[in-house]
Amino acid sequence: MIRPVLSSCSLLSYGRDVVLSVAAVICLGGIVSAEQPAEAKKSAPAKPAVTAPVDSVLRRATEIVVKHVADGDLQGAWLQIDARGGTYDVVPLLDKSQVEKQVVAVERVFAEIKEQNSSAKFTLREPELRPVTELIASLQHELEASMDFPGVNITAAVFTIQDQASENLDVVMSLQGRISTEKQREEIRKFGVALMAKHTFWGRRQPGQAKAREYERAYIDISQLKKLRQSALFSSRMFSRGMQLFRNGDVAAAREHFRASMVESSDAVTRHYWLILCELQLGKTDRARNLLRVPLNRIRDGKLSYDVVLRSLERVQGPLRWKLIAMENSILLKAK
């Protein structure tokens, strides 16, 4: 019996995520007679599992997908291709924050797939939407809130093939951005997988689906993160520019400058507090509280100095300062 088995789910195995997708695995099986003597069963050598290579049409189509997913319009998207008895279903997995431009890009890629594989029948299915941009923003925010990843800035994710030389077409999510030390790579991968496991979309069963999945392609590749040295001069320039923008009322732009300043500085508690002020001013109370918890506890434990923060915050008065003080008090009163 020959049967193609297709899977787009991911499994948690031995502490890391193993992704199964797009590949058509051929399983060869047989039926052993119940009347066969037990001795014969014991003495018969075990037959190794046989895995046929991915068919050439699927390989060519997937190579076209790989070529285009890193483009700006399809960043954070993937095209899943399911083989069904000689026909191929193409399911766009799109970033729900980028749907409009990605739908147009998918149509171009699908046209190229059909042109390069004119002898095969391809059908374009309705897209599935995934919160990729939201996930990356959450990952960067949690890294900032931990204060344990100086020099790290995660900017985007690209879905691609883990090993293009292999017959297995395993899809991975490659993070893009920067780090300051090689040690941070594996730490970020573990941090990201843990965040995905808790995410309302990536880590929980999806309602309304015929085959609910516990995890949705949660294997993270960190090889594309670039190692860059921090720049104290650039940090100072970004911080000064952020202060000017904040005073001028452009708080959203100031937030991005404070964030860039934090990436370039290992000693960033003052910059961290100004980022918190931006979140408060923009009404992002939960984000501000999440950013405040770690530095405040470290200040309370004597691991960070509060004097430099107080001197920097002297220029911030009125309702915003009182919001910050009230949040500090609420965290300290609940701390154990």
Buried (B, 14 or more C-beta within 10 A) or exposed (E): EEEBEBBBBBBBEEEEBEBBBBBBBBEEEEEEEEEEEEEEEEEEEEEEEEEEEBBEBBBEBBBBBBEBBBEEBBBBBBBBBBBEEEEBBBBBBBBBBBBEBBBEBBEEBBEBBBEEBEEBEBEBEEBBBBBBBBBBBBBBBBBBBBBEBBBBBBEBBBBBBBEEEEEBBBBBBBBBBBBBEEEBBEBBBBBBBEBBBEBEBBBBEBEEEEEEBBBBBBBBBBEBBEEBEBBEEBBEBBBEBBBEBBEEEBBEBBBBBBBBBBBBBEEBBBBBBBBBBBBBBBEBEEBBBBBBBBBBBBBBEEEBEBEEBEEBBEEBEEEBBEBBEEBBEEBEEEEE
